[in-house]
């Protein structure tokens, strides 16, 4: 399947907080959405473990030369608010990107133990031995995977997760990724390479633990 030419996958930063919060609220059930405080915490302590899938819009000069289809769409939609004609692509230090729209993300931290803890939505505070990010851990726990409803069933989630696994492996950021998913998503993650930690174990709501090993690429 052809992916949008203006697609970009990059690490998330705290400046992406508003879009991350909006995407979770639009995609996830209310009881699974992290609070803004938790999202800010994850983007602050482990930005290298959080990635975003963006659609980029560029200055008109860049679009006309490199992304004519995008330029045509923008012209049709009259995106006057994206017009930055004063910025030239060959100006030193100037970016040709004028806007990024988040359409997918993966949020994770390093966790204690081999499974996502029940209090994984909480901050690292005194008395919560399993909560929060543990920089010393080699186990990466994914807390949420989101793709905008508008872009589902276009293999963007698969693309994002394959890219995520490859980058974490190449950077040797951990030994293993773990996550919790609904039963109807088990086959999706299995096709990417995840396996169930314990096939006989089901969590509340019929959810299951899944994992995949990270293998650094040999140079």
N, C-alpha and C positions, 0 to 999 in steps of 0.2 A: 504494500500500500504506500502511495506517495504521501509524504508528510509536508506540512506547510513550509514554504521556503524560508519564512521568517521565524521559524521555531528556534528556541534557544533553551538549553539546560545549563543552569549555573547554581553554585551554592547560594543559599538564602542568607540575608543579613537582617539586622534589626530594622533596617529601612523598609523591609518588605512586610512588616508586621501587620499593617492594616489589610493588605491584600490576602495574607495568609488567614487572618481571622475571618474575613468575608467569605473566602472559599470554603473553609470548614463549616461555617454557618449555613452555606448554601447546599452542601453535599452531605454532611454527616447528620445523623439523628441528634437532637438537642442534647441528650444525655451522654453523647460521646464527644461533644465539642469541648476542647480545652478552653479555659478562661484566657483572657488577654494576658494575665499575669503569667500563666504557665507557658503560653506561646512565646512571650518575651523572654522568659527564662531559658527555654530551649534554644532560641535563636541567639542568645547571648553566650551560653556556656558551651554549645556544641554546633556552631554554624557550619562547620565542615561536615557534619553528619545530616544536615538539612539541605535538600535541593529543591529547586523550583523549575517548573516547565513554563516558559514564557513565550508569548507571541510579541515580537518586537515591531515597532513602527519607526521608520527612519525619516530623516529630512527628505524633502521632495526630490532633491537632486540624486540622492542615493537610490531611492525607490525607482526612479525612471530608468536608471542604468542597470541596476542589479535585480530589482524585483518589480518588473512591469505589471504583473498581475496584482500585486499589493497596491501599487500606485493607482491602478485603475479602480480598485475597490474603494480606496480612500477618497478618490475624487468623486465617485458616485455617492458616497455617504456624506460628502461635504464636511469632512473633519477639519473645520477651520481652526479649532483649538489646538491642533497638532502642527500647525504651520509655523515653521521656524526658518524662514527663508534667509534670515540674517546669518545663520550658522552655515559655514561652508565646510564640506567634507575634508578639504585639504588644509584647514586651519590647524596649526600645532596644538595638541592638547584637547581638541574638541571631538566629542563623540558624535557619530552619525545617528545614534539611537536617541529618539525623542520621547519614546513611551514604551513601557513593557506591561503587558497584561498577563497576570498569573492565571494559568489554566490547569495547573497540576502541581502537587508538591508531595514530598516525603519528609516527615519530621521524625527525628530520632535522637536518642542520647545513649551514652554508655551506661549499662545497668549492672546491678549486683545480682549474681545468680544466672541461671540458664534460661529463665522464663521471664516474661513481662510481669512485674510484680503488681499486686492488686492496687497498690497506691502509686502507680506510675504516673498518675495525673497530678501528684502533689510535688511540692518543692522539697529540696533537701533541707530538712530542719531537724533539730535535736529530737531524738526519740523516734524518728522514722528511719530505721536502719536500711530499708530497701528503697526509699524514695530518692528522687533526684538523680543527677548526673554524677557518675563516678569515673573520673578521668583515668584512673588506674586500670579499669576493667578492659577486657578484650572482647566483651560481648556487647554488640550494638542492638538496642531495642527500638524497633520502629513503632511509633505511637499512632501515626496516622498516614494513610495514603489517600490522596484526593485527586480526582480529575473532574473538571467542570462538566456538568451535565451536557452542555452544548458540544463537548468534544469527546464524549464517551463512544465506545464501539468504533474507534478509529485507531486502535492499537497504541495510543499515546501513553497509556499506563504501562504497557509492556515495554515500550521504548524507554521510558523514564526509569523503570526498575532495573532493566538490563544495564543501562548507563550507570545507575547508582551502584550496583554490585561491582561492576568493572572498575569504577574509580576508587571505591573503598578498598578493593583488592590490590590495585596497583599502588595505592598510597600506604598500604599496610597499616590501616587504622584499626583493625580488629581481626579476630579469628572467626567470628560467627555473627550472623544477623538472626534475630528472632522477632516474631510478630504474633499477634492474635488476630484471627480472621473468622468470619462467619462460614458455616458449612458450604454455602453456595459459592464461596470464593476459593475453596480448597483446590479445585481443578485449575483455576487461573494461576495460582501461585505455584502449583505443582509443575505446570508447563514451563515456568521460569527456572525451576530447579529446587524449590523449597520442598521439604518433607515434614510430615507431622512428627513432633517430638515424642508423642505417646498416642498411638492410634486408639487406645482404649479410653483415653481421658477426654472428656468434654467439659468445657467450662460453662458457666451460667449463660443461658440463652443459646446453647448449642455451639458455642464458639470453640475453636481449637488453637493450640500452639503450633507454629510452624517455624522451621529454621533452615538456613543454608550456610554452608561453610565458605569463608573467604580465603582464596588461595592467591597469594601474591604472584604476579607474573614474573617469571625468571628472565633475567636480562642476559 
